Amino acid sequence: MAIVASLRDINLFSSLPSTPPMADSSSGTFRPAPPIPIPKYAPSNRNRNRKTNHQIQTDTQPKKPQSNPALKLPHHRTRYYKPVKEGVISSDGERTIVIGESGVSYQLPGAPFEFQFSYSETPKAKPVGIREPAFMPFAPPTMPRPWTGKAPLKKSKKKIPLFDSFNPPPAGKSGVKYVEMPGPLPFGRYPKEGMNREEILGEPLKKWEKGMLIKPHMHDNRQVNLGRDGFTHNMLELIHSHWKRRRVCKVRCKGVPTVDMDNVCRVLEEKTGGEIIHRVGGVVYLFRGRNYNYRTRPQYPLMLWKPAAPVYPKLIQEVPEGLTKEEALEFRVKGKSLRPICKLSKNGVYVSLVKDVRDAFELSPLVKVDCPGLEPSDYKKIGAKLKELVPCVLLSFDDEQILMWRGRDWKSRFVDNPLIPSLSETNIANELDPSDKPSEEQTVPDPNTIISSPKMILLWKRALESSKAVILEELDLGPDDLLKKVEELEGTSLAAEHTYTVVLSNSDGAAEDYVDDKDRSEEYYSDIDDDFDDECSDDESLDPVGPVGSLPVDKIVRKLRERLK
């Protein structure tokens, strides 16, 4: 121990912290190091803005570029733009991305058609650029399943029964959901495996069968909602999942796609293979077919993300086609004081919008549609649809309003008597172009002639045929002559409504006329029977309305006659 004591700077317990050096005797008493480190608090607000010289030097040095290539990929905040032309822009073997008439489409080996993100809301104009690199939004073919971070499970030893439409699970079986059987099928017939659309649909449905299929879905919320993106690719699998449980899939459309419902119905039938059996406004009922089998349905890969929309040509041109720059500016100024023909609500149904715009162009060369609260992309898509369907020339999207001009090549639907707009009707000063003004060669319509719609003309013809209306050949009639005409019309109309003439033959062969007020002919109610879908049989007789002179109209006629006397 004396030897050990004679050694300097030796530590017999290497696991313990080394002893601090002895302080100088001149500094005072010795203070050992604390066993717990002193916590470091955040600097106060007063010292946060202060920087040391070292920090200032590091800030002035240029930052090193990020070497990781994954951080260089564009995202939704980057301004990626690449001009493209028609044709293949990217390919990976047989998997190609094509720019064509339907926009950006994806071709996969073995696919029945080219896949798109939206099949119904693709503009007819070809894209001029893309906003992201050309990637397939589907899973890569080398990956058998989506990667979840875990190894795949071992194959189960249990044999799980697979149920389909032709082999549904027994009723009341626990743990198994209901699977709809094929049908409806006539009595004594069985479903058959179909290889194409006609074989799967089977025979056309009858009227009572359509009513039977539609009635349970009228007030049911189990439906497919179709919004601003239209009929998307992943909705194909969604509709088949509805068809697994029910024979009819209810599709409710709202917003932009409802402007052209004919296109939506065409795409639904073409891509799904079903048949639309009923359509009311924006609601469509899609029938799967009599011989549908969920197990043999076409299976498509799902899109894992929504691709960025490509860049299309501008809808609003500074100088539209058919106008000069001064005329376009003048129309835009006049459009600010023009009243809109309608106001579109958010997520509404715009089935009659195209017809309303066409009718408005009959009276005014400029038409404006108000779109308060709609997204800019929504009313721009609506304007693009109106440009193709009406057709028209778009002038402005300012103040959430669509301003349109009918164009130089516009022709009225009323060829015989075109409707010439007046200043009081259109609320536009000097809006007529030199080409729109009637020339001297054109025949000016008679001011006494009133132009009516085709439906109104048809109603007038029916009234004349049934003696409920009469044409006055002489317009300049006095009060007495006009009263005689009215009395004659009253007599003929009442006779036609309350009585009918039956021709009977005597034993001698001579014919005589007989008027009966009580008995009613079935021919008189032939139009009513058609509206009730043949609910009334031919043998049924309907009770008469009442005796002559008991209707409220007859009382009004009596009062008028008493006043004239």
Secondary structure, DSSP 8 states (H G I E B T S, - for coil): -HHHHH-SS--S-TTS--------GGG-S-----SS--------HHHHS---HHHHHHHHS-------GGGGS--TTS---EE--SEEEEEETTEEEEEETTEEEEE-TT-SS-B-SBSSS--SS---EESS----SS--TT-SS---SS------SS------SSS---TT-TT------S----TT------SSHHHHH-S---HHHHHHHHGGGTT----EEE-TT-SBTTHHHHHHHHHHH-SEEEEEE-SGGGGGHHHHHHHHHHHH--EEEEEETTEEEEE--TT--STTS------SS-----B---SS-SS-TT--HHHHHHHHHHHHTS--S-B--TT---TTHHHHHHHHHTT-SEEEEE-TT--HHHHHHHHHHHHHHTT-EEEE-GGGEEEEE--TT---S-SSS-----HHHH--TT---TTTS--SSS----TT-----HHHHHHHHHHHHTTS----S-SS--HHHHHHHHHHHHHHHHHHHH--EEEEE-TTS-EEEEE-SS---TTTTHHHHHHTTT-S-TT-------STT-SHHHHHHHHHHHHH-
